[in-house]
Amino acid sequence: SNVPDRPASQSTSGKYSPLDSTGYFDEEDDIRIPDTENVFHVYKAGSEGPVVFCLHGGGYSGLSFALSAGKIKEKARVVAMDLRGHGKSTTDNDLDLSIETLCSDVLAVLKTMYGESPPAIVLIGHSMGGSVAVHVAAKKTLPSLAGLVVVDVVEGTALASLIHMQKILSSRVQHFATIDKAIEWSVKGGSLRNIDSARVSIPATLTYDDSKKCYVHRAQLEKTEQYWRGWYEGLSDKFLSSPVPKLLLLAGTDRLDRTLTIGQMQGKFQMVVVRHTGHAIQEDVPDEFATLVLNFISRNRIGPHGIEIPSLRKPFK
């Protein structure tokens, strides 16, 4: 594990102490990609229905979807992977966060897990992970893809914010004496608004630095700037061109760019603005997020094998 149990919990109240994910995910696994050094960590929940495959944002981990998974798993399977350079995944180059590499990683994990006959997949991506989900969908190489859910990322806003990104990253607190302190920082600093989710998800975003004798951020995002623009350029057109049902969840109304506004008027995707939440919708309001995802699945009749025609009850190929 990347997070050794060093100075465990030094807070007296325990309000910000780490929480185990086992109440939400049922198991975790390491997916070894054949003929590579890459091992991707995945968290799994549920036993029936389509597979809701979750991709976290930059600096987060698969556990970002833990609380949501606890509810989604009642009606669907959930798999959340740690992307390259994040969480417990290990690769030959953790700093290669190019969109091409991230897409290849996702497709490799799906192929290793499910072989040539994967179940119906609903791809969900938050922020950077939303960009990866859209690019994977736009490749049209995943025949069992049945739905696409993008969480709080829009090309226009994302590109405009890139110039502030290094400043935002460098102004973060970089060193934490304990995991509790990092959890407290994430909540008090406003990046997460749900303490329970932070207690589950934040530990996996840290690693212990022996030389500095403290916890630091696991993902070295500040060293990946050359790839950022590639995450978001052309994203709106790619999203609209994906030939599956689509849902865009936003944390604020002012985030649609021109391409998406036109697509929205033409009814090409469903959009929901989620109130009273920060950027990480799936963490801040996990029950509402889970309900939106399950409603999307049922409204589009996505079963374990794809779109189901009610009268036939057979997969629609």
SULPELIN-V693095 format. One record per residue. N is the residue number from 1. RES is the residue in one letter. PHI is phi in radians with two decimals (999 if undefined). Layout:
n=N res=RES phi=PHI
n=N res=RES phi=PHI
This chain:
n=1 res=S phi=999
n=2 res=N phi=-1.37
n=3 res=V phi=-2.02
n=4 res=P phi=-1.19
n=5 res=D phi=-1.44
n=6 res=R phi=-1.41
n=7 res=P phi=-1.34
n=8 res=A phi=-1.02
n=9 res=S phi=-2.10
n=10 res=Q phi=-1.87
n=11 res=S phi=-1.46
n=12 res=T phi=-1.28
n=13 res=S phi=-1.37
n=14 res=G phi=1.38
n=15 res=K phi=-1.05
n=16 res=Y phi=-1.97
n=17 res=S phi=-1.35
n=18 res=P phi=-1.04
n=19 res=L phi=-2.04
n=20 res=D phi=-1.28
n=21 res=S phi=-1.55
n=22 res=T phi=-1.13
n=23 res=G phi=-1.24
n=24 res=Y phi=-1.97
n=25 res=F phi=-1.54
n=26 res=D phi=-1.54
n=27 res=E phi=-2.77
n=28 res=E phi=-2.27
n=29 res=D phi=-2.64
n=30 res=D phi=-1.90
n=31 res=I phi=-1.72
n=32 res=R phi=-1.56
n=33 res=I phi=-1.47
n=34 res=P phi=-0.97
n=35 res=D phi=1.09
n=36 res=T phi=-2.41
n=37 res=E phi=-1.64
n=38 res=N phi=-1.49
n=39 res=V phi=-2.23
n=40 res=F phi=-1.87
n=41 res=H phi=-1.49
n=42 res=V phi=-2.26
n=43 res=Y phi=-1.97
n=44 res=K phi=-2.25
n=45 res=A phi=-2.61
n=46 res=G phi=1.44
n=47 res=S phi=-2.37
n=48 res=E phi=-2.53
n=49 res=G phi=1.52
n=50 res=P phi=-1.17
n=51 res=V phi=-1.67
n=52 res=V phi=-1.56
n=53 res=F phi=-1.77
n=54 res=C phi=-1.84
n=55 res=L phi=-2.09
n=56 res=H phi=-1.43
n=57 res=G phi=-1.47
n=58 res=G phi=-1.08
n=59 res=G phi=1.55
n=60 res=Y phi=-1.68
n=61 res=S phi=-2.61
n=62 res=G phi=-1.00
n=63 res=L phi=-1.22
n=64 res=S phi=-1.03
n=65 res=F phi=-1.79
n=66 res=A phi=-1.01
n=67 res=L phi=-1.12
n=68 res=S phi=-1.12
n=69 res=A phi=-1.06
n=70 res=G phi=-1.01
n=71 res=K phi=-1.73
n=72 res=I phi=-1.07
n=73 res=K phi=-1.15
n=74 res=E phi=-1.18
n=75 res=K phi=-2.29
n=76 res=A phi=-2.66
n=77 res=R phi=-1.49
n=78 res=V phi=-2.21
n=79 res=V phi=-2.26
n=80 res=A phi=-2.15
n=81 res=M phi=-1.77
n=82 res=D phi=-1.47
n=83 res=L phi=-1.22
n=84 res=R phi=-0.86
n=85 res=G phi=1.34
n=86 res=H phi=-2.29
n=87 res=G phi=0.95
n=88 res=K phi=-1.75
n=89 res=S phi=-1.36
n=90 res=T phi=-2.26
n=91 res=T phi=-2.39
n=92 res=D phi=-1.23
n=93 res=N phi=-2.66
n=94 res=D phi=-1.21
n=95 res=L phi=-1.67
n=96 res=D phi=-1.47
n=97 res=L phi=-1.77
n=98 res=S phi=-1.13
n=99 res=I phi=-1.07
n=100 res=E phi=-1.11
n=101 res=T phi=-1.17
n=102 res=L phi=-1.07
n=103 res=C phi=-1.11
n=104 res=S phi=-1.04
n=105 res=D phi=-1.04
n=106 res=V phi=-1.08
n=107 res=L phi=-1.12
n=108 res=A phi=-1.16
n=109 res=V phi=-1.13
n=110 res=L phi=-1.07
n=111 res=K phi=-1.16
n=112 res=T phi=-1.17
n=113 res=M phi=-1.31
n=114 res=Y phi=-2.07
n=115 res=G phi=1.14
n=116 res=E phi=-1.52
n=117 res=S phi=-2.24
n=118 res=P phi=-1.23
n=119 res=P phi=-1.24
n=120 res=A phi=-1.07
n=121 res=I phi=-2.01
n=122 res=V phi=-1.88
n=123 res=L phi=-1.47
n=124 res=I phi=-2.14
n=125 res=G phi=-2.38
n=126 res=H phi=-1.85
n=127 res=S phi=0.99
n=128 res=M phi=-0.95
n=129 res=G phi=-1.13
n=130 res=G phi=-1.14
n=131 res=S phi=-1.09
n=132 res=V phi=-1.10
n=133 res=A phi=-1.03
n=134 res=V phi=-1.12
n=135 res=H phi=-1.13
n=136 res=V phi=-1.09
n=137 res=A phi=-1.10
n=138 res=A phi=-1.21
n=139 res=K phi=-1.19
n=140 res=K phi=1.00
n=141 res=T phi=-1.80
n=142 res=L phi=-1.94
n=143 res=P phi=-1.08
n=144 res=S phi=-1.62
n=145 res=L phi=-1.09
n=146 res=A phi=-2.09
n=147 res=G phi=-2.95
n=148 res=L phi=-2.41
n=149 res=V phi=-2.12
n=150 res=V phi=-1.98
n=151 res=V phi=-1.94
n=152 res=D phi=0.92
n=153 res=V phi=-2.47
n=154 res=V phi=-2.34
n=155 res=E phi=-0.90
n=156 res=G phi=-1.02
n=157 res=T phi=-1.16
n=158 res=A phi=-1.11
n=159 res=L phi=-1.11
n=160 res=A phi=-1.15
n=161 res=S phi=-1.54
n=162 res=L phi=-1.05
n=163 res=I phi=-1.14
n=164 res=H phi=-1.65
n=165 res=M phi=-1.08
n=166 res=Q phi=-1.08
n=167 res=K phi=-1.13
n=168 res=I phi=-1.10
n=169 res=L phi=-1.14
n=170 res=S phi=-1.30
n=171 res=S phi=-1.53
n=172 res=R phi=-1.18
n=173 res=V phi=-1.16
n=174 res=Q phi=-1.76
n=175 res=H phi=-2.24
n=176 res=F phi=-2.28
n=177 res=A phi=-1.14
n=178 res=T phi=-2.41
n=179 res=I phi=-1.11
n=180 res=D phi=-0.96
n=181 res=K phi=-1.10
n=182 res=A phi=-1.18
n=183 res=I phi=-1.11
n=184 res=E phi=-1.08
n=185 res=W phi=-1.07
n=186 res=S phi=-1.14
n=187 res=V phi=-1.41
n=188 res=K phi=-1.21
n=189 res=G phi=-1.39
n=190 res=G phi=1.61
n=191 res=S phi=-1.23
n=192 res=L phi=-2.25
n=193 res=R phi=-1.93
n=194 res=N phi=-1.98
n=195 res=I phi=-1.05
n=196 res=D phi=-1.07
n=197 res=S phi=-1.15
n=198 res=A phi=-1.05
n=199 res=R phi=-1.15
n=200 res=V phi=-1.49
n=201 res=S phi=-1.58
n=202 res=I phi=-1.15
n=203 res=P phi=-0.92
n=204 res=A phi=-1.29
n=205 res=T phi=-1.64
n=206 res=L phi=-2.03
n=207 res=T phi=-2.46
n=208 res=Y phi=-1.56
n=209 res=D phi=-1.70
n=210 res=D phi=-1.08
n=211 res=S phi=-1.23
n=212 res=K phi=-1.65
n=213 res=K phi=0.97
n=214 res=C phi=-2.78
n=215 res=Y phi=-1.55
n=216 res=V phi=-2.28
n=217 res=H phi=-1.19
n=218 res=R phi=-1.15
n=219 res=A phi=-1.45
n=220 res=Q phi=-1.68
n=221 res=L phi=-1.06
n=222 res=E phi=-1.11
n=223 res=K phi=-1.66
n=224 res=T phi=-2.03
n=225 res=E phi=-0.96
n=226 res=Q phi=-1.05
n=227 res=Y phi=-1.74
n=228 res=W phi=-1.04
n=229 res=R phi=-1.05
n=230 res=G phi=-1.11
n=231 res=W phi=-1.14
n=232 res=Y phi=-1.99
n=233 res=E phi=-1.15
n=234 res=G phi=1.34
n=235 res=L phi=-1.12
n=236 res=S phi=-1.10
n=237 res=D phi=-1.10
n=238 res=K phi=-1.12
n=239 res=F phi=-1.05
n=240 res=L phi=-1.17
n=241 res=S phi=-1.46
n=242 res=S phi=-1.20
n=243 res=P phi=-1.48
n=244 res=V phi=-2.34
n=245 res=P phi=-0.99
n=246 res=K phi=-2.30
n=247 res=L phi=-2.31
n=248 res=L phi=-1.99
n=249 res=L phi=-1.81
n=250 res=L phi=-2.13
n=251 res=A phi=-1.63
n=252 res=G phi=-2.76
n=253 res=T phi=-1.47
n=254 res=D phi=-1.55
n=255 res=R phi=-1.91
n=256 res=L phi=-1.41
n=257 res=D phi=-1.56
n=258 res=R phi=-1.07
n=259 res=T phi=-1.02
n=260 res=L phi=-1.24
n=261 res=T phi=-1.07
n=262 res=I phi=-1.13
n=263 res=G phi=-1.06
n=264 res=Q phi=-1.16
n=265 res=M phi=-1.10
n=266 res=Q phi=-1.47
n=267 res=G phi=1.27
n=268 res=K phi=-1.41
n=269 res=F phi=-2.72
n=270 res=Q phi=-1.68
n=271 res=M phi=-2.23
n=272 res=V phi=-2.26
n=273 res=V phi=-1.64
n=274 res=V phi=-1.65
n=275 res=R phi=-1.45
n=276 res=H phi=0.97
n=277 res=T phi=-2.51
n=278 res=G phi=-1.56
n=279 res=H phi=-1.10
n=280 res=A phi=-1.58
n=281 res=I phi=-0.98
n=282 res=Q phi=-1.12
n=283 res=E phi=-1.62
n=284 res=D phi=-1.25
n=285 res=V phi=-2.30
n=286 res=P phi=-1.08
n=287 res=D phi=-1.17
n=288 res=E phi=-1.13
n=289 res=F phi=-1.03
n=290 res=A phi=-1.07
n=291 res=T phi=-1.09
n=292 res=L phi=-1.08
n=293 res=V phi=-1.17
n=294 res=L phi=-1.16
n=295 res=N phi=-1.13
n=296 res=F phi=-1.06
n=297 res=I phi=-1.14
n=298 res=S phi=-1.27
n=299 res=R phi=-1.13
n=300 res=N phi=-1.61
n=301 res=R phi=0.92
n=302 res=I phi=-1.54
n=303 res=G phi=-1.77
n=304 res=P phi=-1.12
n=305 res=H phi=-1.98
n=306 res=G phi=2.24
n=307 res=I phi=-1.23
n=308 res=E phi=-1.82
n=309 res=I phi=-1.52
n=310 res=P phi=-0.95
n=311 res=S phi=-1.21
n=312 res=L phi=-1.70
n=313 res=R phi=0.99
n=314 res=K phi=-2.15
n=315 res=P phi=-1.09
n=316 res=F phi=-1.65
n=317 res=K phi=-1.68
